[in-house]
Amino acid sequence: MDIKRKYVNLFLELGQSENGLLGFTISNRFDLSPSDVIAFIIEYQKKGFITCDDEYRIKITESGRAA
């Protein structure tokens, strides 16, 4: 497992979400600072665990589900 402890609940929530989550929602729901959300997006997008679409909606990938 290559997911930091503070992001485990976030990945579980993304796995249950049909349309993904917006960065603002992640910041509020998981009590993360905007810089934490940006760091999360950059780190896990590089690993292929999440995607970010044109509306900045964050979605989990199949490899993210497997992690």
Phi and psi restraints in degrees (value plus and minus 20) as a CYANA .aco file:
   2 ASP   PHI    -137.8   -97.8
   2 ASP   PSI      20.2    60.2
   3 ILE   PHI    -139.6   -99.6
   3 ILE   PSI     110.6   150.6
   4 LYS   PHI     -85.6   -45.6
   4 LYS   PSI     127.4   167.4
   5 ARG   PHI     -74.9   -34.9
   5 ARG   PSI     -60.4   -20.4
   6 LYS   PHI     -90.4   -50.4
   6 LYS   PSI     -31.8     8.2
   7 TYR   PHI    -125.1   -85.1
   7 TYR   PSI     -18.5    21.5
   8 VAL   PHI     -81.8   -41.8
   8 VAL   PSI     -68.1   -28.1
   9 ASN   PHI     -83.2   -43.2
   9 ASN   PSI     -54.2   -14.2
  10 LEU   PHI     -83.9   -43.9
  10 LEU   PSI     -63.6   -23.6
  11 PHE   PHI     -85.1   -45.1
  11 PHE   PSI     -57.5   -17.5
  12 LEU   PHI     -82.5   -42.5
  12 LEU   PSI     -62.2   -22.2
  13 GLU   PHI     -85.6   -45.6
  13 GLU   PSI     -61.9   -21.9
  14 LEU   PHI     -83.0   -43.0
  14 LEU   PSI     -55.9   -15.9
  15 GLY   PHI     -85.3   -45.3
  15 GLY   PSI     -48.3    -8.3
  16 GLN   PHI    -110.5   -70.5
  16 GLN   PSI     -35.1     4.9
  17 SER   PHI    -102.6   -62.6
  17 SER   PSI     113.3   153.3
  18 GLU   PHI     -98.1   -58.1
  18 GLU   PSI     -61.4   -21.4
  19 ASN   PHI    -123.8   -83.8
  19 ASN   PSI     -18.5    21.5
  20 GLY   PHI      64.7   104.7
  20 GLY   PSI    -196.1  -156.1
  21 LEU   PHI    -148.3  -108.3
  21 LEU   PSI     127.8   167.8
  22 LEU   PHI    -102.8   -62.8
  22 LEU   PSI     132.3   172.3
  23 GLY   PHI     -76.2   -36.2
  23 GLY   PSI     -58.8   -18.8
  24 PHE   PHI     -81.8   -41.8
  24 PHE   PSI     -62.4   -22.4
  25 THR   PHI     -83.1   -43.1
  25 THR   PSI     -62.8   -22.8
  26 ILE   PHI     -81.9   -41.9
  26 ILE   PSI     -64.3   -24.3
  27 SER   PHI     -79.4   -39.4
  27 SER   PSI     -65.3   -25.3
  28 ASN   PHI     -94.8   -54.8
  28 ASN   PSI     -66.3   -26.3
  29 ARG   PHI     -89.4   -49.4
  29 ARG   PSI     -54.1   -14.1
  30 PHE   PHI    -130.1   -90.1
  30 PHE   PSI      -8.7    31.3
  31 ASP   PHI      32.0    72.0
  31 ASP   PSI      29.7    69.7
  32 LEU   PHI    -130.0   -90.0
  32 LEU   PSI     126.9   166.9
  33 SER   PHI     -94.4   -54.4
  33 SER   PSI     138.9   178.9
  34 PRO   PHI     -76.0   -36.0
  34 PRO   PSI     -56.8   -16.8
  35 SER   PHI     -88.0   -48.0
  35 SER   PSI     -53.0   -13.0
  36 ASP   PHI     -85.1   -45.1
  36 ASP   PSI     -60.5   -20.5
  37 VAL   PHI     -84.8   -44.8
  37 VAL   PSI     -63.7   -23.7
  38 ILE   PHI     -83.7   -43.7
  38 ILE   PSI     -62.9   -22.9
  39 ALA   PHI     -82.2   -42.2
  39 ALA   PSI     -60.5   -20.5
  40 PHE   PHI     -79.8   -39.8
  40 PHE   PSI     -68.6   -28.6
  41 ILE   PHI     -81.4   -41.4
  41 ILE   PSI     -68.6   -28.6
  42 ILE   PHI     -82.2   -42.2
  42 ILE   PSI     -68.8   -28.8
  43 GLU   PHI     -83.1   -43.1
  43 GLU   PSI     -68.3   -28.3
  44 TYR   PHI    -105.4   -65.4
  44 TYR   PSI     -37.7     2.3
  45 GLN   PHI     -92.2   -52.2
  45 GLN   PSI     -58.8   -18.8
  46 LYS   PHI     -82.9   -42.9
  46 LYS   PSI     -55.6   -15.6
  47 LYS   PHI     -99.5   -59.5
  47 LYS   PSI     -29.9    10.1
  48 GLY   PHI      62.3   102.3
  48 GLY   PSI      -3.1    36.9
  49 PHE   PHI    -105.8   -65.8
  49 PHE   PSI     -45.3    -5.3
  50 ILE   PHI    -157.0  -117.0
  50 ILE   PSI     142.3   182.3
  51 THR   PHI    -146.6  -106.6
  51 THR   PSI     139.4   179.4
  52 CYS   PHI    -152.4  -112.4
  52 CYS   PSI      98.9   138.9
  53 ASP   PHI    -108.3   -68.3
  53 ASP   PSI    -192.0  -152.0
  54 ASP   PHI     -83.3   -43.3
  54 ASP   PSI     -45.5    -5.5
  55 GLU   PHI    -112.5   -72.5
  55 GLU   PSI     -10.3    29.7
  56 TYR   PHI      42.0    82.0
  56 TYR   PSI      11.2    51.2
  57 ARG   PHI    -108.8   -68.8
  57 ARG   PSI     106.3   146.3
  58 ILE   PHI    -115.1   -75.1
  58 ILE   PSI     107.6   147.6
  59 LYS   PHI    -147.9  -107.9
  59 LYS   PSI     129.3   169.3
  60 ILE   PHI    -105.0   -65.0
  60 ILE   PSI     125.0   165.0
  61 THR   PHI    -118.0   -78.0
  61 THR   PSI     154.3   194.3
  62 GLU   PHI     -83.3   -43.3
  62 GLU   PSI     -59.0   -19.0
  63 SER   PHI     -89.1   -49.1
  63 SER   PSI     -47.9    -7.9
  64 GLY   PHI     -89.9   -49.9
  64 GLY   PSI     -56.1   -16.1
  65 ARG   PHI     -86.4   -46.4
  65 ARG   PSI     -55.9   -15.9
  66 ALA   PHI     -93.5   -53.5
  66 ALA   PSI     -44.9    -4.9
